[in-house]
């Protein structure tokens, strides 16, 4: 019998869901249980039924290691993986193809969709009773049976929409499946159109918004991390921004930009999220006050690990492998702290002989450069330095190491100290950036005051406090030329800096239809030579040649999936 991604997965009725640890939901990465059960037993037991939904959440995985220690950033001009033979190189060297895929989540997302579909079909008839053992009542109200089921279903709708969007942003469209298919159904089906997929995801988001509590604070503390109305609003905001962008909106239909604007504003108007006070601690949940900060809208379950540090810290730090090496292009995107101007601006105050002085503080939070401090020790990326170019096979290839996500408290040599952190999928800064971008596209010059107001909320974060962007051309301010096109460039760069290494750049450049101009060229690094103990020379150099073709705007459908379901059709250029 021909296998297919929609073939009934027997594991669904053999789930190990006998119990669930009572702990913060987002911080509990395991679903305990040891005994296989039947499908009938699953839905007859309220704990099992709730834990089935927990199992749907398990499909939402973190993105800290996509193989060989790679972040998706290394498939963009943000970074290079220090292992130049890493599998992510297929994205950069022109060998990405249906038989040589990377980050191919096609099957996994349909597994998640099938689980969500099954839950939605079964939950109304399941033996759910209004108890607080696994799904505690909202702290502000006693839950009725009906309200419990609504919240369960709302989460399933959100998760299905999330999985659908993961397919859409990679493959351009997908086959919409809203029921659990069996071998009696037609399984070799074509993909729906992009617009049909957008409508489907929008509908699922709206169903979730109708049924879910408003924001993370509405959940009992033991259930933080579950989907909320604002989670679904954030997903819809991102999706509609993509749909309005040149990749999917070649005629620049302004109504699509207006829809993206409205979606972002809808979430902002809830008043339930804001900019967190400490940029570097957004991800480090071992830090007091960082867990469940109001900037986080939706995130994965937290990892409790030191592998993020041991994989990405500079090589002199207890044998770390320094995998994610930011490029010079990424470093150059950070503006000057004193003037708020790009370093290419003659009035910025940038000095090529002191390239890291007086830069946007987010540079220090995101990137380790020569002279940075990590774990109370200086980072030495100069030639011959303890972390420098060519020191060993793992040493930086660009002259930089990634700082973002890393905790100085993590220990991976001797007695280990793990750090708890999630992969944040939606945070409030992104929503503000979505809103600013959409306003500029809809209103142009007329919307500049509001665009600058919103961008400056991000730039004014405590610990960052960049000069406010202004349209007045005067010394010492972040000047923005008062045109729609120039403001677009500043919005794009603010997004690039604020969201670096968070998987936005990969998709942003594509949706802006700028891949050939941005990714189809070499990425560079900085060769630093120590002249005296305190002086250095800085010489940019080519690290890696990169290839980007028109076909690379979308992922290839893997040949193995096409062999099972030819009607899916291949994306253009991969045939």
C-alpha positions in Angstrom: 0.0 0.0 0.0 1.4 3.4 -0.9 2.5 5.5 2.0 1.5 9.1 2.2 1.8 11.9 4.7 -1.9 11.7 5.4 -1.9 8.0 6.1 -3.4 7.4 9.5 -0.6 7.6 12.1 -1.0 4.8 14.6 0.9 6.6 17.2 -2.1 8.9 17.7 -3.9 6.1 19.5 -0.8 4.9 21.3 0.2 8.2 22.8 2.0 8.0 26.1 -0.2 10.5 27.8 -1.0 8.8 31.1 0.1 11.8 33.2 1.2 15.4 33.1 3.5 17.0 35.5 2.0 20.0 37.3 4.4 22.7 36.5 4.5 25.9 34.4 3.2 24.5 31.0 5.8 26.4 29.0 8.6 25.3 31.3 7.6 21.6 31.3 9.1 20.1 28.1 8.1 16.5 28.8 4.7 14.8 28.8 5.1 11.8 31.1 3.5 8.4 30.9 4.6 4.9 30.1 1.6 2.8 29.0 0.2 2.5 25.5 -3.5 3.1 25.3 -6.2 2.7 22.7 -8.0 5.5 21.0 -11.2 4.7 22.8 -9.4 4.8 26.2 -7.8 8.1 25.2 -11.0 10.0 24.7 -12.8 8.3 27.6 -10.3 9.8 30.0 -10.3 13.5 30.7 -6.6 13.7 31.6 -5.7 11.7 28.4 -7.8 14.0 26.3 -6.2 17.1 27.6 -2.8 15.6 27.3 -3.6 14.8 23.7 -3.7 18.6 23.1 -0.4 18.9 25.0 1.0 16.5 22.5 -0.1 18.8 19.6 2.0 21.5 21.2 5.0 19.2 21.1 5.1 19.7 17.3 6.0 23.3 17.9 9.8 22.9 18.3 12.6 25.3 19.1 15.0 26.5 16.4 18.3 26.8 18.2 19.9 23.9 16.2 18.8 23.0 12.7 21.7 20.6 12.3 25.5 21.1 12.8 24.6 23.8 15.3 23.1 26.0 12.6 20.5 28.7 13.1 18.6 29.8 10.0 20.5 33.0 10.3 23.4 31.2 8.6 21.3 30.8 5.5 21.1 34.6 5.2 23.5 37.6 5.2 23.3 37.6 9.0 25.8 34.9 9.7 28.1 32.1 8.6 28.2 28.7 10.2 31.7 27.9 11.4 31.4 24.4 10.0 31.5 25.4 6.3 30.4 21.8 5.4 27.2 22.1 7.5 24.0 21.1 5.8 22.7 24.6 5.8 25.3 25.4 3.1 22.9 23.9 0.6 20.8 27.1 0.9 23.8 29.2 0.2 25.8 27.4 -2.5 23.1 26.7 -5.1 22.6 22.9 -4.4 19.3 23.3 -2.6 17.0 21.0 -4.4 14.1 18.4 -4.1 16.7 15.7 -3.3 18.9 17.9 -1.1 16.5 19.7 1.2 17.1 21.7 4.4 14.6 22.6 7.1 12.0 20.4 5.4 9.1 20.5 7.9 6.5 19.3 5.4 5.7 16.0 7.1 6.0 17.4 10.6 3.5 20.2 10.0 0.9 17.8 8.5 1.4 15.6 11.6 0.5 18.6 13.7 -2.4 19.5 11.5 -3.7 15.9 11.7 -3.4 15.9 15.5 -5.3 19.2 15.7 -8.0 18.0 13.4 -8.5 14.8 15.4 -8.7 16.8 18.6 -11.3 19.2 17.2 -13.4 16.2 15.9 -13.3 14.3 19.1 -13.2 16.8 22.0 -17.0 17.6 22.1 -17.9 14.0 22.7 -14.9 13.2 25.0 -15.3 12.6 28.7 -14.1 16.0 29.8 -15.3 17.0 33.2 -14.9 20.4 34.9 -12.0 19.6 37.1 -8.7 21.5 37.7 -6.2 18.6 37.7 -4.7 19.2 34.3 -6.3 22.4 33.0 -6.6 24.7 36.0 -9.4 27.2 36.0 -8.6 30.8 35.1 -7.5 32.6 38.2 -10.3 35.1 37.7 -13.2 32.8 37.2 -14.4 29.2 37.7 -14.5 27.4 34.5 -17.6 25.6 33.4 -17.5 22.4 31.2 -18.4 24.5 28.2 -15.7 27.1 28.8 -13.0 24.4 29.3 -13.9 22.8 26.0 -13.9 26.3 24.3 -10.4 26.9 25.5 -9.2 23.5 24.4 -10.7 24.0 21.0 -9.3 27.5 20.7 -5.8 26.2 21.3 -6.3 23.5 18.6 -7.4 26.1 16.1 -4.4 28.3 16.8 -2.0 25.4 16.5 -3.5 24.3 13.2 -3.2 27.8 11.9 0.4 27.9 13.1 1.3 24.7 11.3 -0.5 25.9 8.2 1.5 29.1 8.2 4.8 27.2 8.6 3.9 25.4 5.3 2.7 28.6 3.6 5.8 30.7 4.3 8.1 27.9 3.1 6.3 26.4 0.2 4.0 29.2 -1.0 0.9 27.1 -0.6 -0.3 23.8 0.8 -3.1 21.3 0.5 -5.7 22.4 3.0 -6.8 19.5 5.2 -9.4 20.2 7.9 -10.4 16.6 8.8 -8.6 13.4 9.7 -8.1 11.6 6.5 -8.2 7.8 6.2 -7.0 5.4 3.5 -10.5 5.7 2.0 -10.0 9.4 1.2 -8.2 10.7 -1.9 -4.7 11.3 -0.6 -3.0 12.5 -3.7 -4.4 16.0 -3.9 -3.1 19.3 -5.3 -2.2 22.3 -3.2 -4.7 25.1 -2.8 -3.9 28.6 -4.0 -2.0 31.1 -1.9 -5.2 33.2 -1.4 -7.2 30.1 -0.3 -4.4 29.2 2.2 -4.4 32.8 3.6 -8.2 32.6 4.0 -8.0 29.2 5.8 -5.3 30.4 8.2 -7.3 33.6 8.8 -10.4 31.6 9.6 -8.5 29.4 12.1 -7.0 32.4 13.8 -10.4 34.0 14.1 -11.8 30.8 15.6 -8.9 30.8 18.1 -9.5 34.5 18.9 -13.1 33.8 19.7 -12.4 31.0 22.1 -9.2 31.8 23.9 -8.3 33.9 26.9 -7.0 37.3 25.9 -3.3 37.2 26.8 -0.8 35.1 28.8 -1.8 36.8 32.1 -5.3 35.4 31.7 -4.0 31.9 32.2 -3.4 30.4 35.6 0.4 30.5 36.2 0.7 26.7 35.7 -0.6 27.1 32.2 1.5 30.0 31.0 2.7 29.3 27.5 -0.6 28.1 26.1 -2.1 30.0 23.1 -4.1 33.1 23.7 -6.1 35.6 21.6 -3.0 37.7 21.2 -1.1 34.7 20.0 -3.6 34.2 17.2 -3.6 38.0 16.5 0.2 37.9 16.2 0.1 35.0 13.8 -2.5 36.7 11.7 -0.5 39.9 11.7 2.6 38.2 10.4 0.7 36.3 7.8 -1.1 39.3 6.4 2.1 41.3 6.3 3.6 38.5 4.2 0.5 38.4 2.0 0.8 42.2 1.4 4.5 42.1 0.5 5.9 42.2 -3.1 6.5 38.4 -3.2 2.8 37.7 -2.9 1.3 41.1 -3.8 3.1 42.0 -7.1 0.4 44.6 -8.1 0.8 46.3 -4.7 -2.8 46.0 -3.8 -3.0 48.6 -0.9 -6.0 46.9 0.6 -3.7 44.0 1.6 -1.4 46.4 3.3 -4.4 47.9 5.1 -5.4 44.4 6.3 -1.9 43.9 7.7 -2.0 47.3 9.4 -5.4 46.5 11.0 -4.2 43.2 12.2 -1.2 44.6 14.0 -3.2 47.5 15.4 -5.8 45.1 16.7 -3.2 43.4 18.9 -1.7 46.7 20.0 -5.1 48.0 21.1 -5.5 45.1 23.6 -2.9 46.9 25.8 -1.7 43.5 27.0 1.8 43.5 25.7 4.7 46.0 25.8 8.5 46.4 25.3 10.4 44.5 28.0 12.9 46.5 30.0 16.0 44.4 29.2 16.7 43.4 25.6 19.3 40.6 26.4 17.1 39.0 29.0 14.0 38.6 26.9 15.1 35.0 26.2 16.9 34.1 29.5 14.1 32.9 31.8 16.5 32.1 34.6 16.8 35.9 35.1 14.4 37.3 37.7 11.4 38.9 36.1 12.2 37.7 32.6 9.9 34.7 32.5 6.5 35.5 31.0 7.6 39.1 30.4 4.9 41.2 28.6 6.9 41.3 25.3 6.5 37.5 24.8 3.3 36.7 23.0 3.9 33.1 22.2 6.9 30.8 22.6 7.9 27.2 22.6 8.3 25.2 25.8 11.6 26.1 27.4 14.7 24.2 27.0 16.8 23.7 30.2 20.2 23.3 28.6 23.7 24.7 28.2 24.1 23.4 24.6 23.2 26.8 23.1 26.2 28.3 24.8 28.6 25.3 24.2 27.6 25.4 20.5 27.9 29.1 20.0 30.3 30.6 22.5 33.8 31.6 21.3 36.2 28.6 21.0 38.4 29.6 24.0 35.5 29.2 26.4 35.7 25.6 27.6 35.9 24.0 24.2 32.8 25.8 22.7 32.3 25.4 19.0 31.4 28.9 18.1 29.0 27.9 15.3 27.1 31.1 14.5 29.4 33.8 13.2 27.8 37.1 12.4 28.8 38.7 9.1 30.2 42.2 8.5 27.0 43.0 6.7 25.1 42.2 10.0 27.5 44.3 12.1 27.3 47.2 9.7 23.5 47.4 10.0 23.8 48.7 13.6 23.7 52.5 13.7 25.7 54.9 15.7 24.6 55.4 19.3 25.5 59.1 19.5 23.7 60.2 16.3 21.3 57.4 15.5 22.5 57.5 11.9 23.7 54.6 9.7 27.4 54.2 9.6 27.3 55.0 5.9 26.1 58.5 6.7 29.0 61.0 6.7 27.4 62.7 9.7 27.1 59.5 11.7 30.4 59.8 13.6 31.6 56.3 12.6 35.3 55.7 12.7 36.8 52.8 10.7 39.7 52.7 13.1 37.3 52.3 16.1 34.5 50.4 14.4 32.7 49.2 17.5 32.8 52.4 19.5 29.5 54.3 20.2 27.4 51.9 18.3 23.8 50.9 18.9 23.9 49.0 22.2 22.0 46.1 20.5 25.3 45.3 18.7 26.9 44.4 22.0 23.8 42.4 23.0 23.7 40.4 19.7 27.3 40.1 18.6 30.7 39.4 20.2 33.4 41.4 18.5 37.0 41.9 19.3 37.2 43.4 22.8 33.7 42.3 23.9 33.5 40.7 27.3 31.9 37.3 27.9 32.0 35.5 31.2 34.3 38.3 32.6 36.9 37.5 29.9 37.8 39.5 26.8 36.9 38.0 23.4 39.9 38.0 21.1 39.0 37.7 17.5 42.2 39.2 16.1 44.5 37.0 14.1 46.5 35.0 16.7 44.0 35.8 19.4 42.5 33.0 21.6 39.3 33.2 19.6 40.7 34.4 16.4 40.5 33.6 12.7 42.1 30.3 11.7 42.9 29.3 15.3 41.2 25.9 14.8 38.5 24.3 12.7 35.7 25.7 14.8 37.1 29.3 15.2 35.1 32.2 13.8 35.1 32.5 10.0 34.1 36.2 10.1 35.8 37.7 13.1 32.6 37.6 15.2 30.6 35.3 17.4 26.9 35.4 18.2 26.0 36.9 21.6 22.2 36.8 21.5 20.5 34.0 23.5 23.7 33.2 25.4 23.8 33.3 29.2 26.9 34.0 31.1 25.6 31.7 33.9 25.6 28.6 31.7 28.4 26.1 32.5 29.3 23.2 30.2 32.6 22.1 31.6 32.8 20.2 34.9 29.7 20.6 36.9 27.1 21.7 34.4 24.7 24.7 34.9 21.8 24.7 32.6 19.7 27.7 31.6 16.0 27.7 30.9 14.8 29.6 27.8 12.2 29.2 25.1 12.4 30.0 21.4 10.2 33.0 21.2 7.9 32.8 18.2 6.1 36.1 18.5 7.1 39.1 20.5 5.6 42.6 20.7 8.5 44.4 19.0 7.7 42.5 15.8 4.1 43.6 16.0 5.2 47.2 16.2 7.5 46.7 13.2 4.7 45.1 11.3 2.5 48.0 12.0 5.1 50.6 11.1 5.8 48.9 7.8 2.2 48.6 6.8 1.4 52.3 7.7 4.3 53.5 5.5 3.0 51.4 2.6 -0.6 52.6 3.0 -0.2 56.2 4.0 3.3 57.2 2.9 4.4 60.6 4.0 1.1 61.2 5.8 1.8 58.4 8.2 5.4 59.3 9.1 4.6 60.7 12.5 2.9 57.5 13.6 5.6 55.3 12.0 8.4 57.2 13.9 6.4 57.1 17.1 6.2 53.3 17.0 9.8 52.7 15.9 11.0 54.9 18.7 9.1 52.8 21.3 11.5 50.0 20.3 14.6 52.3 20.1 13.9 53.7 23.5 13.9 50.4 25.4 15.8 50.7 28.7 19.5 49.7 28.1 19.2 50.6 24.4 17.9 54.2 24.2 18.9 55.1 20.7 18.3 58.6 19.5 14.8 59.0 18.3 14.3 58.9 14.6 13.2 62.3 13.3 12.6 64.0 10.0 14.4 67.2 11.1 17.9 67.2 9.6 20.0 68.4 12.4 23.2 67.2 14.0 22.8 64.6 16.7 19.6 63.0 15.7 18.4 59.9 13.8 17.5 61.7 10.6 15.0 60.1 8.2 14.6 61.7 4.8 10.9 62.6 4.5 10.0 60.2 1.7 8.1 56.9 1.7 11.0 55.1 0.0 13.7 56.4 2.5 11.5 55.6 5.5 10.9 52.1 4.1 14.7 51.6 4.2 14.9 52.7 7.8 12.0 50.5 8.8 13.6 47.5 7.1 16.9 48.2 8.8 15.2 48.6 12.2 13.6 45.2 11.7 16.9 43.7 10.6 18.7 44.9 13.8 15.9 44.4 16.4 15.0 40.9 15.2 18.5 39.6 14.1 19.0 35.8 14.4 15.3 35.2 15.0 14.5 33.8 11.6 12.9 37.0 10.2 15.7 38.0 7.8 15.4 34.8 5.8 11.7 35.4 5.1 11.8 39.2 5.1 14.3 39.5 2.2 12.1 37.0 0.3 8.8 38.7 0.9 10.4 42.0 -0.1 11.5 40.3 -3.3 15.1 41.4 -2.7 16.8 38.0 -2.8 18.8 38.4 -5.9 20.2 41.8 -4.8 20.8 40.8 -1.2 21.7 37.1 -1.0 23.3 36.5 -4.4 26.7 37.9 -3.5 29.5 37.2 -1.1 29.3 37.7 2.7 32.2 39.3 4.4 34.0 39.4 7.7 36.7 41.5 9.4 40.3 40.5 9.6 41.8 42.2 12.7 45.5 42.5 13.2 47.0 43.5 16.6 49.5 46.4 16.0 50.1 47.1 19.7 48.4 45.8 22.8 45.7 48.4 22.4 45.6 49.2 18.7 44.4 47.1 15.8 44.0 47.3 12.0 40.6 46.3 10.5 40.4 44.9 6.9 37.1 43.5 5.5 37.5 40.3 3.5 35.3 37.8 1.6 34.3 34.9 3.8 32.0 33.0 1.5 30.4 33.4 -1.9 26.6 33.0 -1.9 24.2 32.0 -4.6 20.5 33.0 -4.8 18.3 32.2 -7.8 14.6 33.0 -8.5 13.6 29.5 -7.5 15.0 30.1 -4.0 12.1 32.4 -3.0 10.3 29.2 -2.0 11.4 25.9 -0.6 11.5 22.9 -2.9 8.9 20.2 -2.2 11.0 17.1 -1.4 11.1 14.5 -4.1 10.1 11.8 -1.6 6.8 13.7 -1.0 6.2 14.2 -4.7 6.7 10.5 -5.3 3.9 9.8 -2.9 1.6 12.7 -4.0 2.5 13.9 -7.5 -0.5 16.2 -7.6 1.2 18.5 -5.1 3.3 19.9 -7.9 6.9 21.3 -7.6 7.7 24.9 -7.0 9.0 26.9 -10.0 12.6 26.3 -10.9 13.0 23.0 -9.0 11.5 20.7 -11.7 
